[in-house]
Amino acid sequence: MAKPSELQIDVLNMEPVKEAIEILHNLTKDERIPESVRNEYIGRFDAIVWEVATD
């Protein structure tokens, strides 16, 4: 079994991150993509466990 790993990313410029999130958001609203597929991706996104450093 693989050991858990940790990845930390310090973002100096949030604009590309914001743009990527906006693109992903638009994909979940794109009616050219079947609703079942969109819902699957929304479910996967919602299942992400977000952790925040508490310094």
HUMOTA-V341412 format. One record per residue. RES is the residue in one small letter. SS is DSSP state (alpha for helix, beta for strand, coil for the rest). D_CENTER is the distance of its C-alpha to the mean C-alpha in whole Angstrom. Layout:
BEGIN
{{RES | SS | D_CENTER} {RES | SS | D_CENTER}}
END
This chain:
BEGIN
{{m | coil | 25} {a | coil | 23} {k | coil | 23} {p | coil | 19} {s | coil | 18} {e | coil | 17} {l | coil | 15} {q | coil | 15} {i | coil | 14} {d | coil | 16} {v | coil | 15} {l | coil | 18} {n | coil | 17} {m | alpha | 14} {e | alpha | 15} {p | alpha | 13} {v | alpha | 10} {k | alpha | 11} {e | alpha | 12} {a | alpha | 9} {i | alpha | 7} {e | alpha | 10} {i | alpha | 11} {l | alpha | 8} {h | alpha | 9} {n | alpha | 12} {l | alpha | 12} {t | alpha | 12} {k | alpha | 15} {d | coil | 17} {e | coil | 20} {r | coil | 21} {i | coil | 18} {p | coil | 19} {e | alpha | 18} {s | alpha | 18} {v | alpha | 16} {r | alpha | 13} {n | alpha | 14} {e | alpha | 13} {y | alpha | 10} {i | alpha | 9} {g | alpha | 11} {r | alpha | 9} {f | alpha | 6} {d | alpha | 9} {a | coil | 10} {i | coil | 8} {v | coil | 10} {w | coil | 10} {e | coil | 13} {v | coil | 15} {a | coil | 18} {t | coil | 21} {d | coil | 24}}
END
